[in-house]
Amino acid sequence: MPVLVASDLDRTLIYSSAALALTMPDARAPRLLCVEVHESKPLSFMTETAAGLLADLGDTAVFVPTTTRTRKQYLRINLPGPAPKYAITANGGHLLVDGVSDPDWHAGVTALLAEQCAPLEEVREYLEATADPLWVRKHRIAEDLFAYLVVERELLPEEWVKELGAWAENRGWTVSLQGRKIYAVPKPLTKSAAVREVARRTGAELTLAAGDSLLDADLLLAGDRGWRPGHGELADTEWTAPGITALPERGVLAGERILREFLKTSRGPV
């Protein structure tokens, strides 16, 4: 039976220049491969070693990129190795098969959200009314499914984030702060549901997962084994669960370690 490997991308396998955490002497820094260019600028990286490991993983397991990015943002990424047959974008809102969204899956997700959560428009209006232009740089709606803000992190009031979280909780939404972005996401919009669907389609009996943020907790719980890096929301709150390994590595070297663990586990007995 195939092994399914479902991994978050940003700050788990790929890293912006600000998130690399290259704390070693310059002469010992790993060689980097750019895997995303946006508006003619290099945007995301992994180590060359990690790139080789990911290419090997694609030949060993069913690798499923699992991201909160929109389809358009995901398709900017040029990962090494075989093109994944399945990918999960918009935090589970779209299940891509050979790069194309499965319409039945998306229809089912949107129907579930309409039934269980406050509408997106109510959340958008709340963000517009309460977020201070002093520290908000952008208001964004992703795939008509969820909202996020791009903020100046050093100016962001911690109390406002807590108030937003409490407000959202009462409406069936959750809040996640990742780098310079604050996400407001409907609770039923999960990566784990889409991963279970891919496992069903592929017949996978073993699922491995990795992620760094609050929005990845359900993904990690859906796996038989999971790994989280030494940075991010989950590390900051010391989140753990049975079958989860908390790695000490931070930054781009954590991505390399995660891929080593994926490859080792998918090749041998658990």
DRENPA-3360 file (N, C-alpha, C; in nm, 2 decimals, always signed):
BEGIN
1 = MPVLVASD = +0.08/-0.12/+0.00/+0.00/+0.00/+0.00/+0.09/+0.12/+0.00 ~ +0.05/+0.23/-0.07/+0.13/+0.35/-0.08/+0.13/+0.42/+0.06 ~ +0.24/+0.49/+0.08/+0.25/+0.58/+0.20/+0.21/+0.72/+0.15 ~ +0.13/+0.79/+0.22/+0.09/+0.93/+0.19/+0.16/+1.02/+0.27 ~ +0.23/+1.12/+0.21/+0.30/+1.23/+0.29/+0.23/+1.36/+0.26 ~ +0.17/+1.42/+0.36/+0.10/+1.54/+0.35/+0.17/+1.65/+0.43 ~ +0.22/+1.75/+0.36/+0.30/+1.85/+0.43/+0.26/+1.99/+0.40 ~ +0.25/+2.07/+0.50/+0.24/+2.22/+0.49/+0.37/+2.26/+0.41;
9 = LDRTLIYS = +0.36/+2.38/+0.35/+0.47/+2.43/+0.27/+0.55/+2.54/+0.34 ~ +0.48/+2.66/+0.35/+0.55/+2.78/+0.40/+0.59/+2.76/+0.55 ~ +0.72/+2.78/+0.57/+0.78/+2.77/+0.70/+0.78/+2.63/+0.76 ~ +0.75/+2.53/+0.67/+0.77/+2.39/+0.70/+0.86/+2.33/+0.60 ~ +0.83/+2.33/+0.47/+0.93/+2.28/+0.37/+1.00/+2.39/+0.29 ~ +0.93/+2.51/+0.27/+0.99/+2.62/+0.20/+0.99/+2.74/+0.29 ~ +1.08/+2.83/+0.26/+1.11/+2.95/+0.35/+1.14/+3.07/+0.27 ~ +1.07/+3.18/+0.32/+1.11/+3.31/+0.27/+1.25/+3.35/+0.32;
17 = SAALALTM = +1.31/+3.45/+0.27/+1.44/+3.50/+0.32/+1.44/+3.54/+0.46 ~ +1.32/+3.60/+0.50/+1.31/+3.64/+0.64/+1.29/+3.52/+0.74 ~ +1.25/+3.41/+0.69/+1.23/+3.29/+0.78/+1.34/+3.19/+0.77 ~ +1.44/+3.21/+0.70/+1.55/+3.11/+0.68/+1.62/+3.07/+0.81 ~ +1.63/+3.17/+0.90/+1.70/+3.14/+1.03/+1.84/+3.08/+1.01 ~ +1.92/+3.15/+0.93/+2.06/+3.11/+0.91/+2.15/+3.17/+1.02 ~ +2.16/+3.09/+1.13/+2.23/+3.14/+1.25/+2.37/+3.10/+1.25 ~ +2.41/+3.01/+1.16/+2.55/+2.96/+1.16/+2.64/+3.07/+1.09;
25 = PDARAPRL = +2.77/+3.05/+1.11/+2.87/+3.14/+1.03/+2.84/+3.14/+0.88 ~ +2.86/+3.25/+0.82/+2.83/+3.26/+0.68/+2.89/+3.15/+0.60 ~ +3.02/+3.11/+0.63/+3.09/+3.02/+0.55/+3.03/+2.88/+0.56 ~ +2.95/+2.85/+0.67/+2.89/+2.72/+0.69/+2.74/+2.72/+0.65 ~ +2.69/+2.83/+0.60/+2.55/+2.83/+0.56/+2.52/+2.73/+0.44 ~ +2.41/+2.67/+0.45/+2.38/+2.57/+0.34/+2.35/+2.64/+0.21 ~ +2.38/+2.57/+0.10/+2.34/+2.62/-0.03/+2.19/+2.61/-0.05 ~ +2.14/+2.72/-0.11/+1.99/+2.73/-0.12/+1.94/+2.72/-0.26;
33 = LCVEVHES = +1.83/+2.66/-0.28/+1.76/+2.66/-0.41/+1.63/+2.74/-0.40 ~ +1.62/+2.83/-0.50/+1.50/+2.91/-0.50/+1.39/+2.83/-0.57 ~ +1.27/+2.82/-0.50/+1.16/+2.74/-0.55/+1.04/+2.82/-0.59 ~ +1.05/+2.96/-0.57/+0.94/+3.04/-0.60/+0.99/+3.18/-0.64 ~ +0.94/+3.23/-0.75/+0.97/+3.36/-0.80/+0.84/+3.44/-0.82 ~ +0.83/+3.56/-0.76/+0.70/+3.64/-0.77/+0.74/+3.78/-0.81 ~ +0.68/+3.83/-0.92/+0.71/+3.96/-0.97/+0.86/+3.98/-0.99 ~ +0.92/+3.88/-1.05/+1.06/+3.88/-1.09/+1.15/+3.88/-0.97;
41 = KPLSFMTE = +1.10/+3.85/-0.85/+1.19/+3.84/-0.73/+1.19/+3.70/-0.67 ~ +1.30/+3.65/-0.63/+1.31/+3.52/-0.56/+1.23/+3.54/-0.43 ~ +1.14/+3.44/-0.40/+1.06/+3.45/-0.28/+1.07/+3.34/-0.18 ~ +1.08/+3.22/-0.23/+1.09/+3.10/-0.13/+1.20/+3.01/-0.17 ~ +1.26/+2.95/-0.06/+1.38/+2.87/-0.08/+1.37/+2.74/+0.01 ~ +1.45/+2.65/-0.03/+1.49/+2.53/+0.05/+1.63/+2.50/+0.03 ~ +1.69/+2.42/+0.11/+1.83/+2.39/+0.09/+1.84/+2.29/-0.03 ~ +1.96/+2.29/-0.09/+1.98/+2.20/-0.20/+1.97/+2.06/-0.16;
49 = TAAGLLAD = +2.01/+2.03/-0.03/+2.00/+1.89/+0.02/+1.85/+1.86/+0.03 ~ +1.77/+1.95/+0.09/+1.63/+1.93/+0.10/+1.56/+1.90/-0.04 ~ +1.61/+1.97/-0.14/+1.55/+1.96/-0.27/+1.58/+1.81/-0.32 ~ +1.70/+1.76/-0.30/+1.73/+1.62/-0.33/+1.64/+1.52/-0.26 ~ +1.62/+1.55/-0.13/+1.54/+1.46/-0.05/+1.39/+1.46/-0.10 ~ +1.34/+1.58/-0.13/+1.20/+1.59/-0.18/+1.19/+1.51/-0.31 ~ +1.29/+1.52/-0.40/+1.28/+1.45/-0.53/+1.28/+1.30/-0.50 ~ +1.36/+1.25/-0.41/+1.36/+1.11/-0.37/+1.22/+1.07/-0.31;
57 = LGDTAVFV = +1.17/+1.16/-0.23/+1.04/+1.13/-0.17/+0.93/+1.11/-0.27 ~ +0.93/+1.19/-0.37/+0.83/+1.17/-0.48/+0.83/+1.04/-0.55 ~ +0.95/+0.97/-0.54/+0.96/+0.84/-0.60/+0.92/+0.73/-0.50 ~ +0.91/+0.76/-0.38/+0.89/+0.66/-0.27/+0.75/+0.66/-0.21 ~ +0.69/+0.78/-0.21/+0.56/+0.80/-0.15/+0.47/+0.89/-0.23 ~ +0.34/+0.89/-0.19/+0.25/+0.99/-0.26/+0.26/+1.12/-0.18 ~ +0.33/+1.21/-0.24/+0.36/+1.34/-0.17/+0.25/+1.44/-0.21 ~ +0.18/+1.50/-0.11/+0.07/+1.59/-0.12/+0.10/+1.72/-0.06;
65 = PTTTRTRK = +0.14/+1.82/-0.14/+0.15/+1.96/-0.08/+0.02/+2.00/-0.02 ~ +0.02/+2.05/+0.10/-0.10/+2.08/+0.18/-0.09/+2.22/+0.24 ~ -0.15/+2.32/+0.18/-0.12/+2.46/+0.21/-0.25/+2.55/+0.22 ~ -0.23/+2.66/+0.29/-0.34/+2.76/+0.31/-0.33/+2.85/+0.19 ~ -0.23/+2.84/+0.11/-0.22/+2.93/-0.01/-0.34/+2.91/-0.10 ~ -0.37/+3.01/-0.18/-0.47/+3.00/-0.29/-0.41/+2.91/-0.40 ~ -0.50/+2.87/-0.49/-0.45/+2.80/-0.60/-0.34/+2.87/-0.68 ~ -0.37/+3.00/-0.71/-0.27/+3.08/-0.78/-0.14/+3.09/-0.71;
73 = QYLRINLP = -0.14/+3.12/-0.58/-0.02/+3.13/-0.50/+0.06/+2.99/-0.50 ~ -0.02/+2.88/-0.49/+0.05/+2.75/-0.49/+0.12/+2.72/-0.62 ~ +0.05/+2.76/-0.73/+0.10/+2.72/-0.86/+0.23/+2.81/-0.90 ~ +0.26/+2.91/-0.82/+0.39/+2.98/-0.84/+0.51/+2.90/-0.80 ~ +0.48/+2.80/-0.71/+0.59/+2.73/-0.65/+0.64/+2.62/-0.75 ~ +0.77/+2.61/-0.76/+0.83/+2.51/-0.85/+0.91/+2.41/-0.77 ~ +0.84/+2.31/-0.71/+0.91/+2.21/-0.63/+0.99/+2.11/-0.71 ~ +1.10/+2.06/-0.65/+1.18/+1.96/-0.72/+1.11/+1.83/-0.72;
81 = GPAPKYAI = +1.15/+1.73/-0.80/+1.09/+1.60/-0.80/+0.97/+1.59/-0.89 ~ +0.90/+1.48/-0.90/+0.78/+1.46/-0.98/+0.67/+1.55/-0.94 ~ +0.60/+1.60/-1.04/+0.48/+1.68/-1.01/+0.38/+1.61/-0.93 ~ +0.34/+1.66/-0.81/+0.24/+1.58/-0.73/+0.11/+1.57/-0.81 ~ +0.05/+1.45/-0.80/-0.08/+1.42/-0.86/-0.19/+1.50/-0.79 ~ -0.17/+1.50/-0.65/-0.27/+1.56/-0.56/-0.20/+1.68/-0.49 ~ -0.28/+1.79/-0.47/-0.24/+1.90/-0.39/-0.36/+1.96/-0.32 ~ -0.34/+2.00/-0.20/-0.45/+2.06/-0.12/-0.42/+2.21/-0.10;
89 = TANGGHLL = -0.51/+2.30/-0.14/-0.49/+2.44/-0.13/-0.60/+2.50/-0.06 ~ -0.59/+2.63/-0.03/-0.69/+2.71/+0.04/-0.74/+2.64/+0.17 ~ -0.64/+2.58/+0.24/-0.66/+2.51/+0.37/-0.77/+2.40/+0.36 ~ -0.77/+2.34/+0.24/-0.86/+2.23/+0.22/-0.98/+2.26/+0.14 ~ -0.99/+2.39/+0.10/-1.11/+2.43/+0.02/-1.10/+2.38/-0.13 ~ -0.98/+2.36/-0.17/-0.96/+2.30/-0.31/-0.87/+2.18/-0.30 ~ -0.92/+2.07/-0.36/-0.84/+1.95/-0.38/-0.80/+1.94/-0.53 ~ -0.67/+1.97/-0.56/-0.63/+1.97/-0.70/-0.59/+1.83/-0.74;
97 = VDGVSDPD = -0.63/+1.79/-0.86/-0.59/+1.66/-0.92/-0.53/+1.69/-1.05 ~ -0.40/+1.66/-1.06/-0.32/+1.70/-1.18/-0.33/+1.85/-1.20 ~ -0.34/+1.93/-1.10/-0.34/+2.08/-1.11/-0.47/+2.14/-1.12 ~ -0.58/+2.06/-1.13/-0.71/+2.11/-1.15/-0.80/+2.08/-1.03 ~ -0.88/+2.18/-0.99/-0.96/+2.17/-0.87/-1.08/+2.07/-0.90 ~ -1.10/+1.97/-0.80/-1.21/+1.88/-0.81/-1.34/+1.95/-0.78 ~ -1.43/+1.97/-0.87/-1.55/+2.05/-0.85/-1.64/+1.99/-0.74 ~ -1.65/+1.86/-0.74/-1.74/+1.80/-0.64/-1.69/+1.82/-0.50;
105 = WHAGVTAL = -1.55/+1.81/-0.48/-1.50/+1.84/-0.35/-1.52/+1.98/-0.30 ~ -1.50/+2.08/-0.39/-1.51/+2.22/-0.36/-1.66/+2.25/-0.33 ~ -1.75/+2.19/-0.40/-1.89/+2.22/-0.38/-1.93/+2.16/-0.24 ~ -1.88/+2.05/-0.20/-1.91/+1.99/-0.07/-1.86/+2.08/+0.04 ~ -1.74/+2.13/+0.02/-1.68/+2.22/+0.12/-1.77/+2.35/+0.14 ~ -1.80/+2.41/+0.03/-1.88/+2.54/+0.04/-2.01/+2.52/+0.10 ~ -2.08/+2.40/+0.07/-2.21/+2.37/+0.14/-2.19/+2.36/+0.29 ~ -2.08/+2.29/+0.33/-2.06/+2.27/+0.47/-2.04/+2.40/+0.54;
113 = LAEQCAPL = -1.96/+2.49/+0.48/-1.93/+2.62/+0.55/-2.06/+2.71/+0.56 ~ -2.14/+2.70/+0.45/-2.27/+2.78/+0.46/-2.36/+2.73/+0.57 ~ -2.35/+2.60/+0.60/-2.44/+2.54/+0.70/-2.39/+2.56/+0.84 ~ -2.26/+2.57/+0.86/-2.20/+2.57/+1.00/-2.14/+2.70/+1.05 ~ -2.11/+2.79/+0.96/-2.03/+2.91/+1.00/-2.10/+3.04/+0.97 ~ -2.06/+3.15/+1.04/-2.11/+3.28/+1.00/-2.05/+3.31/+0.86 ~ -2.12/+3.39/+0.78/-2.07/+3.41/+0.65/-1.94/+3.49/+0.64 ~ -1.87/+3.47/+0.53/-1.74/+3.54/+0.51/-1.76/+3.69/+0.51;
121 = EEVREYLE = -1.87/+3.74/+0.46/-1.89/+3.89/+0.45/-1.90/+3.95/+0.59 ~ -1.95/+3.88/+0.69/-1.96/+3.93/+0.83/-1.82/+3.94/+0.89 ~ -1.73/+3.84/+0.86/-1.59/+3.85/+0.90/-1.52/+3.96/+0.84 ~ -1.54/+3.97/+0.71/-1.47/+4.08/+0.63/-1.50/+4.21/+0.69 ~ -1.63/+4.24/+0.72/-1.68/+4.36/+0.77/-1.62/+4.39/+0.91 ~ -1.61/+4.29/+0.99/-1.55/+4.30/+1.12/-1.40/+4.34/+1.11 ~ -1.33/+4.28/+1.02/-1.19/+4.31/+1.00/-1.17/+4.46/+0.95 ~ -1.25/+4.49/+0.86/-1.25/+4.63/+0.80/-1.28/+4.73/+0.91;
129 = ATADPLWV = -1.37/+4.70/+1.00/-1.41/+4.80/+1.10/-1.31/+4.81/+1.22 ~ -1.24/+4.70/+1.25/-1.16/+4.70/+1.37/-1.01/+4.70/+1.35 ~ -0.96/+4.66/+1.24/-0.82/+4.66/+1.21/-0.77/+4.80/+1.18 ~ -0.67/+4.85/+1.25/-0.62/+4.99/+1.24/-0.53/+5.00/+1.11 ~ -0.55/+5.09/+1.02/-0.47/+5.12/+0.91/-0.32/+5.15/+0.95 ~ -0.30/+5.18/+1.07/-0.16/+5.21/+1.12/-0.08/+5.09/+1.10 ~ -0.14/+4.97/+1.13/-0.05/+4.85/+1.12/-0.10/+4.74/+1.02 ~ -0.21/+4.77/+0.95/-0.26/+4.68/+0.84/-0.20/+4.73/+0.71;
137 = RKHRIAED = -0.14/+4.64/+0.63/-0.09/+4.68/+0.50/-0.19/+4.63/+0.39 ~ -0.25/+4.52/+0.41/-0.34/+4.46/+0.31/-0.46/+4.39/+0.37 ~ -0.58/+4.40/+0.31/-0.69/+4.31/+0.34/-0.71/+4.22/+0.22 ~ -0.72/+4.09/+0.25/-0.73/+4.00/+0.14/-0.84/+3.89/+0.17 ~ -0.91/+3.86/+0.06/-1.01/+3.75/+0.06/-0.95/+3.63/-0.02 ~ -0.94/+3.51/+0.03/-0.88/+3.40/-0.04/-0.99/+3.31/-0.09 ~ -1.00/+3.30/-0.23/-1.09/+3.20/-0.29/-1.23/+3.21/-0.24 ~ -1.28/+3.32/-0.19/-1.41/+3.34/-0.14/-1.44/+3.24/-0.03;
145 = LFAYLVVE = -1.33/+3.20/+0.05/-1.34/+3.10/+0.15/-1.30/+3.16/+0.29 ~ -1.20/+3.24/+0.29/-1.15/+3.29/+0.42/-1.08/+3.43/+0.40 ~ -1.05/+3.49/+0.50/-0.99/+3.63/+0.50/-0.85/+3.63/+0.57 ~ -0.77/+3.72/+0.52/-0.64/+3.74/+0.60/-0.59/+3.88/+0.58 ~ -0.51/+3.92/+0.68/-0.45/+4.06/+0.68/-0.30/+4.04/+0.67 ~ -0.24/+4.13/+0.60/-0.10/+4.15/+0.60/-0.07/+4.27/+0.69 ~ +0.01/+4.25/+0.79/+0.03/+4.35/+0.90/+0.18/+4.38/+0.92 ~ +0.20/+4.50/+0.99/+0.33/+4.53/+1.04/+0.34/+4.46/+1.18;
153 = RELLPEEW = +0.41/+4.35/+1.19/+0.40/+4.27/+1.31/+0.45/+4.35/+1.43 ~ +0.54/+4.43/+1.42/+0.59/+4.50/+1.54/+0.49/+4.60/+1.60 ~ +0.40/+4.65/+1.51/+0.30/+4.74/+1.55/+0.17/+4.68/+1.59 ~ +0.15/+4.55/+1.57/+0.03/+4.48/+1.59/+0.00/+4.46/+1.74 ~ -0.12/+4.51/+1.79/-0.15/+4.50/+1.93/-0.19/+4.35/+1.96 ~ -0.13/+4.29/+2.06/-0.16/+4.15/+2.09/-0.30/+4.14/+2.14 ~ -0.35/+4.24/+2.21/-0.48/+4.24/+2.26/-0.59/+4.23/+2.15 ~ -0.56/+4.30/+2.04/-0.65/+4.30/+1.93/-0.66/+4.16/+1.87;
161 = VKELGAWA = -0.55/+4.09/+1.86/-0.55/+3.95/+1.81/-0.64/+3.86/+1.90 ~ -0.62/+3.88/+2.03/-0.70/+3.80/+2.13/-0.85/+3.83/+2.11 ~ -0.88/+3.95/+2.10/-1.03/+3.99/+2.08/-1.08/+3.93/+1.95 ~ -1.00/+3.94/+1.84/-1.05/+3.88/+1.72/-1.07/+3.73/+1.73 ~ -0.98/+3.66/+1.80/-1.00/+3.52/+1.82/-1.12/+3.48/+1.90 ~ -1.15/+3.56/+2.00/-1.28/+3.54/+2.08/-1.40/+3.56/+2.00 ~ -1.40/+3.67/+1.92/-1.51/+3.71/+1.84/-1.53/+3.60/+1.73 ~ -1.43/+3.55/+1.67/-1.44/+3.45/+1.56/-1.48/+3.32/+1.62;
169 = ENRGWTVS = -1.44/+3.28/+1.74/-1.47/+3.16/+1.80/-1.62/+3.14/+1.81 ~ -1.69/+3.25/+1.85/-1.84/+3.25/+1.87/-1.91/+3.24/+1.73 ~ -1.84/+3.25/+1.62/-1.91/+3.24/+1.49/-1.86/+3.12/+1.41 ~ -1.79/+3.03/+1.47/-1.75/+2.91/+1.40/-1.62/+2.93/+1.32 ~ -1.54/+3.03/+1.35/-1.42/+3.06/+1.28/-1.30/+3.05/+1.38 ~ -1.18/+3.04/+1.32/-1.06/+3.03/+1.40/-0.96/+3.13/+1.35 ~ -0.86/+3.18/+1.43/-0.77/+3.28/+1.39/-0.63/+3.22/+1.41 ~ -0.54/+3.25/+1.31/-0.40/+3.21/+1.32/-0.31/+3.32/+1.28;
177 = LQGRKIYA = -0.20/+3.35/+1.35/-0.11/+3.45/+1.32/+0.02/+3.38/+1.28 ~ +0.06/+3.41/+1.15/+0.17/+3.34/+1.09/+0.26/+3.45/+1.02 ~ +0.37/+3.48/+1.09/+0.46/+3.58/+1.03/+0.39/+3.72/+1.03 ~ +0.38/+3.77/+0.91/+0.31/+3.90/+0.89/+0.16/+3.89/+0.85 ~ +0.11/+3.77/+0.86/-0.03/+3.74/+0.82/-0.12/+3.70/+0.93 ~ -0.24/+3.75/+0.94/-0.34/+3.70/+1.04/-0.45/+3.64/+0.95 ~ -0.48/+3.51/+0.98/-0.58/+3.44/+0.90/-0.71/+3.43/+0.99 ~ -0.82/+3.45/+0.93/-0.95/+3.41/+0.99/-1.01/+3.31/+0.89;
185 = VPKPLTKS = -1.03/+3.19/+0.95/-1.06/+3.07/+0.87/-1.18/+3.00/+0.93 ~ -1.28/+2.96/+0.85/-1.39/+2.88/+0.91/-1.34/+2.75/+0.97 ~ -1.39/+2.71/+1.08/-1.34/+2.59/+1.15/-1.36/+2.46/+1.07 ~ -1.47/+2.45/+0.99/-1.48/+2.32/+0.91/-1.39/+2.32/+0.79 ~ -1.32/+2.43/+0.76/-1.23/+2.44/+0.64/-1.10/+2.38/+0.69 ~ -1.07/+2.26/+0.67/-0.95/+2.19/+0.73/-0.87/+2.12/+0.62 ~ -0.74/+2.12/+0.65/-0.65/+2.04/+0.56/-0.68/+1.89/+0.59 ~ -0.71/+1.85/+0.71/-0.72/+1.71/+0.74/-0.83/+1.64/+0.66;
193 = AAVREVAR = -0.95/+1.71/+0.64/-1.06/+1.65/+0.57/-1.01/+1.61/+0.43 ~ -0.94/+1.70/+0.36/-0.89/+1.68/+0.23/-0.79/+1.57/+0.23 ~ -0.70/+1.56/+0.33/-0.60/+1.46/+0.33/-0.67/+1.32/+0.35 ~ -0.77/+1.31/+0.43/-0.84/+1.18/+0.44/-0.90/+1.14/+0.31 ~ -0.95/+1.24/+0.23/-1.01/+1.21/+0.10/-0.90/+1.15/+0.01 ~ -0.78/+1.21/+0.01/-0.67/+1.16/-0.08/-0.63/+1.02/-0.03 ~ -0.62/+1.00/+0.10/-0.59/+0.87/+0.15/-0.69/+0.77/+0.10 ~ -0.82/+0.80/+0.10/-0.92/+0.71/+0.05/-0.90/+0.68/-0.10;
201 = RTGAELTL = -0.87/+0.78/-0.17/-0.85/+0.76/-0.32/-0.73/+0.68/-0.35 ~ -0.63/+0.70/-0.28/-0.50/+0.63/-0.31/-0.49/+0.49/-0.24 ~ -0.57/+0.47/-0.14/-0.56/+0.34/-0.07/-0.45/+0.34/+0.03 ~ -0.39/+0.46/+0.07/-0.28/+0.47/+0.16/-0.32/+0.42/+0.30 ~ -0.24/+0.34/+0.36/-0.26/+0.29/+0.49/-0.18/+0.36/+0.60 ~ -0.08/+0.43/+0.55/+0.01/+0.51/+0.64/+0.02/+0.65/+0.59 ~ -0.02/+0.75/+0.68/-0.01/+0.89/+0.65/+0.09/+0.96/+0.74 ~ +0.18/+1.03/+0.68/+0.28/+1.11/+0.75/+0.25/+1.26/+0.72;
209 = AAGDSLLD = +0.27/+1.34/+0.82/+0.23/+1.49/+0.81/+0.33/+1.58/+0.88 ~ +0.34/+1.70/+0.84/+0.42/+1.80/+0.90/+0.36/+1.94/+0.88 ~ +0.38/+2.03/+0.98/+0.33/+2.16/+0.98/+0.38/+2.24/+1.10 ~ +0.36/+2.37/+1.09/+0.42/+2.46/+1.19/+0.31/+2.55/+1.26 ~ +0.20/+2.56/+1.20/+0.10/+2.66/+1.25/-0.02/+2.60/+1.32 ~ -0.10/+2.69/+1.38/-0.23/+2.64/+1.44/-0.32/+2.58/+1.33 ~ -0.31/+2.62/+1.21/-0.39/+2.57/+1.11/-0.34/+2.43/+1.06 ~ -0.23/+2.39/+1.11/-0.17/+2.26/+1.08/-0.20/+2.15/+1.18;
217 = ADLLLAGD = -0.26/+2.20/+1.30/-0.28/+2.10/+1.41/-0.37/+1.98/+1.37 ~ -0.47/+2.01/+1.30/-0.57/+1.91/+1.25/-0.50/+1.82/+1.15 ~ -0.41/+1.88/+1.07/-0.34/+1.80/+0.97/-0.25/+1.70/+1.04 ~ -0.18/+1.74/+1.14/-0.09/+1.65/+1.22/-0.16/+1.54/+1.29 ~ -0.28/+1.58/+1.34/-0.36/+1.48/+1.41/-0.42/+1.38/+1.31 ~ -0.43/+1.41/+1.19/-0.49/+1.32/+1.09/-0.38/+1.22/+1.04 ~ -0.26/+1.24/+1.07/-0.15/+1.15/+1.03/-0.13/+1.04/+1.13 ~ -0.07/+0.94/+1.08/-0.02/+0.83/+1.18/+0.11/+0.88/+1.25;
225 = RGWRPGHG = +0.19/+0.95/+1.18/+0.31/+1.01/+1.24/+0.31/+1.16/+1.19 ~ +0.36/+1.25/+1.28/+0.37/+1.39/+1.24/+0.49/+1.45/+1.30 ~ +0.54/+1.56/+1.24/+0.65/+1.63/+1.28/+0.62/+1.78/+1.28 ~ +0.67/+1.86/+1.38/+0.66/+2.00/+1.37/+0.80/+2.06/+1.40 ~ +0.83/+2.17/+1.33/+0.96/+2.23/+1.35/+0.97/+2.31/+1.48 ~ +1.09/+2.35/+1.51/+1.11/+2.42/+1.64/+1.07/+2.57/+1.64 ~ +1.00/+2.61/+1.53/+0.95/+2.75/+1.52/+0.80/+2.74/+1.49 ~ +0.73/+2.86/+1.50/+0.59/+2.86/+1.46/+0.50/+2.86/+1.58;
233 = ELADTEWT = +0.37/+2.87/+1.55/+0.27/+2.88/+1.65/+0.27/+2.75/+1.74 ~ +0.28/+2.63/+1.67/+0.27/+2.51/+1.75/+0.39/+2.49/+1.84 ~ +0.51/+2.54/+1.80/+0.63/+2.53/+1.89/+0.62/+2.64/+2.00 ~ +0.57/+2.75/+1.96/+0.55/+2.86/+2.06/+0.46/+2.82/+2.18 ~ +0.36/+2.74/+2.15/+0.26/+2.70/+2.25/+0.30/+2.56/+2.30 ~ +0.41/+2.50/+2.26/+0.45/+2.37/+2.30/+0.34/+2.26/+2.27 ~ +0.27/+2.28/+2.16/+0.16/+2.19/+2.13/+0.22/+2.05/+2.09 ~ +0.16/+1.95/+2.14/+0.20/+1.81/+2.10/+0.08/+1.72/+2.11;
241 = APGITALP = +0.10/+1.60/+2.06/-0.01/+1.50/+2.07/+0.06/+1.36/+2.04 ~ -0.01/+1.25/+2.07/+0.05/+1.12/+2.05/+0.09/+1.11/+1.90 ~ +0.21/+1.05/+1.88/+0.26/+1.04/+1.74/+0.32/+1.16/+1.68 ~ +0.33/+1.27/+1.75/+0.39/+1.39/+1.70/+0.53/+1.41/+1.76 ~ +0.63/+1.44/+1.67/+0.76/+1.46/+1.71/+0.79/+1.61/+1.70 ~ +0.84/+1.67/+1.81/+0.88/+1.81/+1.81/+1.03/+1.82/+1.78 ~ +1.06/+1.87/+1.66/+1.20/+1.88/+1.62/+1.27/+2.00/+1.68 ~ +1.40/+2.00/+1.71/+1.47/+2.11/+1.76/+1.51/+2.21/+1.65;
249 = ERGVLAGE = +1.52/+2.17/+1.53/+1.57/+2.26/+1.42/+1.47/+2.37/+1.39 ~ +1.52/+2.49/+1.36/+1.44/+2.60/+1.33/+1.48/+2.65/+1.19 ~ +1.39/+2.72/+1.12/+1.42/+2.77/+0.99/+1.44/+2.67/+0.88 ~ +1.51/+2.70/+0.78/+1.52/+2.62/+0.66/+1.58/+2.48/+0.69 ~ +1.67/+2.47/+0.79/+1.72/+2.34/+0.83/+1.62/+2.25/+0.89 ~ +1.51/+2.30/+0.94/+1.40/+2.22/+0.99/+1.33/+2.16/+0.87 ~ +1.32/+2.23/+0.76/+1.26/+2.17/+0.64/+1.34/+2.05/+0.59 ~ +1.47/+2.06/+0.60/+1.56/+1.95/+0.56/+1.54/+1.83/+0.65;
257 = RILREFLK = +1.53/+1.86/+0.78/+1.51/+1.75/+0.88/+1.38/+1.68/+0.86 ~ +1.27/+1.75/+0.84/+1.14/+1.70/+0.81/+1.14/+1.60/+0.69 ~ +1.21/+1.64/+0.59/+1.21/+1.56/+0.47/+1.29/+1.43/+0.49 ~ +1.40/+1.44/+0.57/+1.47/+1.32/+0.61/+1.38/+1.22/+0.69 ~ +1.30/+1.28/+0.78/+1.21/+1.19/+0.86/+1.11/+1.13/+0.77 ~ +1.05/+1.21/+0.68/+0.95/+1.15/+0.58/+1.01/+1.04/+0.50 ~ +1.13/+1.06/+0.45/+1.19/+0.96/+0.36/+1.23/+0.83/+0.44 ~ +1.29/+0.85/+0.56/+1.32/+0.73/+0.64/+1.20/+0.65/+0.68;
265 = TSRGPV = +1.09/+0.72/+0.72/+0.97/+0.65/+0.77/+0.90/+0.58/+0.65 ~ +0.90/+0.65/+0.54/+0.82/+0.59/+0.43/+0.89/+0.47/+0.37 ~ +1.02/+0.46/+0.39/+1.10/+0.35/+0.33/+1.10/+0.23/+0.42 ~ +1.08/+0.25/+0.55/+1.10/+0.13/+0.64/+0.98/+0.12/+0.73 ~ +0.99/+0.02/+0.82/+0.88/+0.00/+0.92/+0.87/+0.11/+1.02 ~ +0.74/+0.14/+1.06/+0.72/+0.25/+1.15/+0.76/+0.21/+1.29;
% end
